[in-house]
């Protein structure tokens, strides 16, 4: 048996988290395995939603229960992990995920690749749900029953995304599902858990940020478009067609900046939020790629091929979201020390 050093393990974890794939030497330990199985690499989008709520609450004129805020952020991260596992389970059960479908090509499929058994996947889902149930009950006791609306609303949308009979992804509503989940449910839910209030400006800001995770899903569905057309999965890109779907995805990216500027101009976001405009060069770079055809052969340094449009959208989302957080954090620090 090969003994791995701490540095080797950390390197494997870092690679799995960055790419949703195991490193070249394969799955080296259980942590690497579950980072790949849960697709933990996309968690930064959820953590950003939580941080936006945290930073908006930090400069609010109402009192904040910070324990509630921490619990709520842990809750949305656990919910995202459960969502990823549920999607793989239900898509496998209904026959959508197969060996030649992109889900099994851009990263090892938990069940099809033998990383875990179906039973282990179900146990992982249940563990995440137990954590979320405990957090929901705690927050209801510490805040009020409206917490249940956020938690159960998120659970419903998570289940309905791929599970029968609704299967929102299959009828062109999966993108709306993500917009609602990463926006008012996540940002609004964390903010409400900490403050017991939910101003309209926070809801609008939540929708504005949620445009970014939605572009990632749009990109992913554009990548899957030829496969989904054959299986009758009518995602929004299938309904719109590739040219219109790519245009709509870029339009969402642009609308994000328009929304931030409008909120700052209205005095609902602090002016340092404009630091997110530093993502515009990345937007231009991504926009140019969206106007070009997809490469025929896998380009170098793309471990998630055949995904192409989704990683481009994710790069932009990560940059713009990080700069927004940096701007909001700078303002929160200024408010705290002035």
C-alpha positions as CSV (number, residue, x, y, z in Angstrom):
1,X,0.0,0.0,0.0
2,X,1.3,3.4,-1.0
3,X,1.5,5.9,1.9
4,X,0.6,9.4,0.8
5,X,2.2,12.4,2.3
6,X,0.1,15.3,3.7
7,X,1.2,17.4,0.8
8,X,0.1,14.7,-1.7
9,X,-3.3,14.5,-0.1
10,X,-3.7,18.3,0.0
11,X,-2.7,18.4,-3.7
12,X,-5.3,15.8,-4.6
13,X,-8.0,17.5,-2.7
14,X,-7.1,20.9,-4.3
15,X,-7.3,19.3,-7.8
16,X,-10.6,17.6,-7.1
17,X,-12.1,20.7,-5.7
18,X,-10.9,22.9,-8.6
19,X,-11.9,20.5,-11.4
20,X,-14.6,18.1,-9.9
21,X,-12.3,15.3,-11.2
22,X,-9.8,13.0,-9.4
23,X,-6.1,13.8,-9.9
24,X,-4.0,11.9,-12.4
25,X,-3.1,9.2,-9.9
26,X,-6.8,8.6,-9.3
27,X,-9.0,8.7,-6.2
28,X,-6.3,8.6,-3.5
29,X,-8.5,8.7,-0.4
30,X,-12.1,9.1,0.8
31,X,-11.9,12.9,0.9
32,X,-10.9,13.0,-2.8
33,X,-13.7,10.5,-3.6
34,X,-16.4,12.6,-2.0
35,X,-15.1,15.9,-3.3
36,X,-15.6,14.4,-6.8
37,X,-18.9,12.6,-6.0
38,X,-20.5,15.8,-4.5
39,X,-19.0,18.0,-7.3
40,X,-17.8,20.3,-4.5
41,X,-16.0,22.5,-7.0
42,X,-19.2,24.4,-7.7
43,X,-19.8,25.2,-4.0
44,X,-18.2,28.7,-4.3
45,X,-21.3,30.0,-6.1
46,X,-23.4,28.9,-3.1
47,X,-20.9,30.3,-0.6
48,X,-20.9,33.6,-2.5
49,X,-24.7,33.7,-2.1
50,X,-24.3,33.2,1.6
51,X,-21.5,35.8,1.9
52,X,-23.6,38.4,0.1
53,X,-26.3,37.9,2.7
54,X,-23.7,38.1,5.5
55,X,-22.2,41.3,4.3
56,X,-25.6,43.0,3.6
57,X,-26.7,42.0,7.1
58,X,-23.4,43.4,8.5
59,X,-24.2,46.9,7.3
60,X,-28.0,46.8,8.0
61,X,-29.6,49.0,10.5
62,X,-31.2,46.1,12.3
63,X,-29.7,43.8,14.9
64,X,-28.1,40.6,13.6
65,X,-28.0,37.2,15.2
66,X,-24.7,35.9,13.9
67,X,-25.1,32.4,15.1
68,X,-28.2,32.2,13.0
69,X,-26.3,33.5,10.0
70,X,-23.5,30.9,10.4
71,X,-26.1,28.1,10.7
72,X,-27.9,29.3,7.6
73,X,-24.8,29.5,5.5
74,X,-23.9,25.9,6.6
75,X,-27.4,25.0,5.7
76,X,-27.3,26.3,2.2
77,X,-23.9,24.6,1.5
78,X,-25.3,21.3,2.8
79,X,-28.4,21.7,0.7
80,X,-26.3,22.3,-2.4
81,X,-24.3,19.1,-1.7
82,X,-27.6,17.2,-1.3
83,X,-28.9,18.7,-4.5
84,X,-25.9,17.5,-6.5
85,X,-26.2,14.0,-5.1
86,X,-30.0,13.9,-5.7
87,X,-29.6,15.0,-9.3
88,X,-27.2,12.2,-10.0
89,X,-29.4,9.7,-8.3
90,X,-32.6,10.7,-10.0
91,X,-31.0,11.2,-13.4
92,X,-29.6,7.7,-13.2
93,X,-32.8,6.2,-12.0
94,X,-34.8,7.7,-14.9
95,X,-32.2,6.7,-17.4
96,X,-31.0,10.2,-18.3
97,X,-27.4,9.7,-17.1
98,X,-25.7,7.0,-19.2
99,X,-22.1,6.2,-20.0
100,X,-22.1,8.4,-23.2
101,X,-24.0,11.4,-21.6
102,X,-21.8,14.4,-20.7
103,X,-22.4,14.0,-17.0
104,X,-20.3,10.8,-17.2
105,X,-17.8,12.3,-19.5
106,X,-16.7,15.6,-17.9
107,X,-16.2,13.9,-14.5
108,X,-16.6,10.4,-13.2
109,X,-20.2,9.6,-12.5
110,X,-20.7,8.5,-8.8
111,X,-22.6,5.4,-9.7
112,X,-21.7,4.6,-13.3
113,X,-18.0,5.0,-12.6
114,X,-18.2,2.9,-9.4
115,X,-17.0,5.6,-7.1
116,X,-19.9,4.9,-4.7
117,X,-22.9,2.5,-4.6
118,X,-26.4,3.7,-4.9
119,X,-26.9,2.9,-1.2
120,X,-23.9,5.1,-0.3
121,X,-25.3,7.9,-2.5
122,X,-28.6,7.7,-0.7
123,X,-26.9,7.7,2.7
124,X,-24.9,10.9,1.6
125,X,-28.2,12.6,0.7
126,X,-29.8,11.6,4.0
127,X,-26.9,12.9,6.0
128,X,-27.1,16.3,4.3
129,X,-30.8,16.4,4.8
130,X,-30.5,15.5,8.5
131,X,-28.0,18.4,8.9
132,X,-30.4,20.7,7.2
133,X,-33.4,19.5,9.2
134,X,-31.5,20.1,12.4
135,X,-30.5,23.6,11.3
136,X,-34.0,24.4,10.1
137,X,-35.5,23.4,13.5
138,X,-32.9,25.4,15.4
139,X,-33.5,28.5,13.3
140,X,-37.3,28.2,13.7
141,X,-36.8,28.1,17.4
142,X,-34.3,31.0,17.4
143,X,-36.2,33.1,14.8
144,X,-39.6,32.1,13.6
145,X,-41.6,29.8,11.3
146,X,-40.8,31.7,8.1
147,X,-37.5,29.9,8.2
148,X,-39.4,26.7,7.2
149,X,-40.6,28.5,4.0
150,X,-37.1,29.1,2.8
151,X,-35.8,25.7,3.8
152,X,-38.8,23.7,2.4
153,X,-38.9,25.9,-0.7
154,X,-35.3,25.1,-1.4
155,X,-35.9,21.4,-0.8
156,X,-38.9,21.3,-3.2
157,X,-37.0,23.1,-6.0
158,X,-34.0,20.8,-5.4
159,X,-36.2,17.7,-5.7
160,X,-38.3,19.0,-8.6
161,X,-35.3,19.9,-10.7
162,X,-34.7,16.3,-11.9
163,X,-37.1,14.1,-10.0
164,X,-40.4,12.8,-11.5
165,X,-43.2,13.9,-11.9
166,X,-42.2,17.5,-12.3
167,X,-38.6,17.2,-13.7
168,X,-38.3,21.0,-14.2
169,X,-35.1,20.6,-16.1
170,X,-36.9,18.5,-18.7
171,X,-39.6,21.2,-19.4
172,X,-37.4,24.3,-19.7
173,X,-37.9,25.5,-16.1
174,X,-34.6,24.3,-14.6
175,X,-32.9,27.7,-15.2
176,X,-35.7,29.5,-13.4
177,X,-35.3,27.0,-10.6
178,X,-31.6,28.0,-10.2
179,X,-32.4,31.7,-10.4
180,X,-34.9,31.4,-7.5
181,X,-32.7,29.1,-5.5
182,X,-29.4,30.9,-5.7
183,X,-31.2,34.3,-5.4
184,X,-34.1,34.9,-2.9
185,X,-34.0,31.5,-1.3
186,X,-30.2,31.4,-0.5
187,X,-29.4,35.1,-0.1
188,X,-32.8,36.0,1.2
189,X,-33.0,33.0,3.5
190,X,-29.6,33.7,5.1
191,X,-30.4,37.4,5.5
192,X,-33.8,36.6,7.1
193,X,-32.3,34.0,9.4
194,X,-30.0,36.6,10.8
195,X,-32.2,39.7,10.9
196,X,-35.8,38.5,10.9
197,X,-36.4,41.0,8.0
198,X,-36.2,40.8,4.2
199,X,-36.1,44.3,2.5
200,X,-37.1,44.4,-1.2
201,X,-33.6,45.7,-2.0
202,X,-32.0,42.5,-0.6
203,X,-34.4,40.4,-2.8
204,X,-33.5,42.4,-5.9
205,X,-29.8,42.1,-5.1
206,X,-30.3,38.4,-4.7
207,X,-31.9,38.1,-8.1
208,X,-29.1,40.1,-9.6
209,X,-26.3,37.9,-8.2
210,X,-28.3,34.7,-9.1
211,X,-28.0,35.7,-12.8
212,X,-24.4,34.5,-12.6
213,X,-25.0,30.9,-11.4
214,X,-27.8,30.8,-13.9
215,X,-25.4,31.6,-16.7
216,X,-23.3,28.6,-15.6
217,X,-26.3,26.3,-15.9
218,X,-27.2,27.8,-19.3
219,X,-23.6,27.1,-20.5
220,X,-23.8,23.6,-19.2
221,X,-27.2,23.0,-21.0
222,X,-25.8,24.5,-24.2
223,X,-22.9,22.0,-23.9
224,X,-25.5,19.2,-23.5
225,X,-27.8,20.5,-26.2
226,X,-27.2,17.8,-28.8
227,X,-27.6,15.0,-26.2
228,X,-30.7,16.6,-24.6
229,X,-32.4,17.0,-28.0
230,X,-32.1,13.3,-28.6
231,X,-33.6,12.3,-25.2
232,X,-36.4,14.9,-25.3
233,X,-35.0,16.9,-22.4
234,X,-36.2,20.4,-23.3
235,X,-33.9,22.6,-21.3
236,X,-34.1,26.3,-22.1
237,X,-31.2,26.1,-24.6
238,X,-33.0,23.2,-26.4
239,X,-36.2,25.4,-26.6
240,X,-34.3,28.5,-27.7
241,X,-31.7,26.8,-30.0
242,X,-28.0,27.3,-29.6
243,X,-27.5,30.8,-31.1
244,X,-30.3,32.3,-29.1
245,X,-29.3,30.4,-25.9
246,X,-25.7,31.7,-26.2
247,X,-27.0,35.3,-26.7
248,X,-29.3,34.9,-23.7
249,X,-26.4,33.7,-21.6
250,X,-24.2,36.6,-22.4
251,X,-27.2,39.0,-21.9
252,X,-27.6,37.6,-18.4
253,X,-23.9,38.4,-17.7
254,X,-24.4,41.9,-18.9
255,X,-27.7,42.3,-17.0
256,X,-25.8,41.4,-13.8
257,X,-23.6,44.5,-14.2
258,X,-26.5,46.7,-15.1
259,X,-28.3,45.4,-11.9
260,X,-25.4,46.2,-9.6
261,X,-24.9,49.7,-11.1
262,X,-28.6,50.4,-10.7
263,X,-28.7,49.2,-7.1
264,X,-25.7,51.4,-6.3
265,X,-27.2,54.4,-8.1
266,X,-30.4,53.8,-6.0
267,X,-28.4,53.7,-2.8
268,X,-29.4,50.1,-2.1
269,X,-25.8,48.8,-2.5
270,X,-22.7,50.6,-1.2
271,X,-20.5,52.1,-3.9
272,X,-17.6,49.7,-3.3
273,X,-19.9,47.0,-4.8
274,X,-18.8,48.6,-8.1
275,X,-15.5,46.8,-7.7
276,X,-17.4,43.9,-9.4
277,X,-17.0,45.9,-12.7
278,X,-13.5,44.6,-12.6
279,X,-15.0,41.5,-14.1
280,X,-15.8,43.2,-17.3
281,X,-12.5,42.3,-19.0
282,X,-13.3,38.7,-18.2
283,X,-16.8,39.2,-19.7
284,X,-15.4,40.6,-22.9
285,X,-13.0,37.6,-23.1
286,X,-15.9,35.1,-22.5
287,X,-18.2,37.0,-24.9
288,X,-15.7,36.6,-27.7
289,X,-15.5,32.8,-27.0
290,X,-19.3,32.6,-27.1
291,X,-19.2,34.2,-30.6
292,X,-16.8,31.5,-31.8
293,X,-17.6,27.8,-32.5
294,X,-16.8,25.2,-29.9
295,X,-13.5,23.5,-30.5
296,X,-13.6,20.2,-32.3
297,X,-10.9,18.6,-30.1
298,X,-10.4,18.9,-26.4
299,X,-8.3,22.0,-25.7
300,X,-5.4,21.8,-23.3
301,X,-6.1,22.5,-19.6
302,X,-9.7,21.6,-19.8
303,X,-10.3,18.7,-17.5
304,X,-14.1,18.9,-17.8
305,X,-14.4,18.3,-21.6
306,X,-16.8,18.0,-23.4
307,X,-18.1,20.9,-21.3
308,X,-16.9,24.2,-23.0
309,X,-19.5,26.9,-22.5
310,X,-20.2,26.1,-18.8
311,X,-16.5,26.5,-17.7
312,X,-16.3,29.8,-19.5
313,X,-19.4,31.0,-17.7
314,X,-18.0,29.7,-14.4
315,X,-14.8,31.6,-14.9
316,X,-16.7,34.8,-15.3
317,X,-19.1,34.0,-12.4
318,X,-16.2,33.3,-10.1
319,X,-14.4,36.6,-11.0
320,X,-17.4,38.9,-10.8
321,X,-18.7,37.2,-7.7
322,X,-15.4,37.4,-5.9
323,X,-15.0,41.1,-6.7
324,X,-18.5,41.8,-5.5
325,X,-17.7,40.1,-2.2
326,X,-14.5,42.0,-1.9
327,X,-16.3,45.3,-2.4
328,X,-19.1,44.5,0.1
329,X,-16.5,43.3,2.6
330,X,-14.5,46.5,2.3
331,X,-17.6,48.5,3.0
332,X,-18.5,46.3,6.0
333,X,-15.1,46.9,7.5
334,X,-15.3,50.6,6.9
335,X,-18.7,50.8,8.6
336,X,-17.4,48.8,11.5
337,X,-14.3,51.0,12.2
338,X,-15.5,54.5,11.3
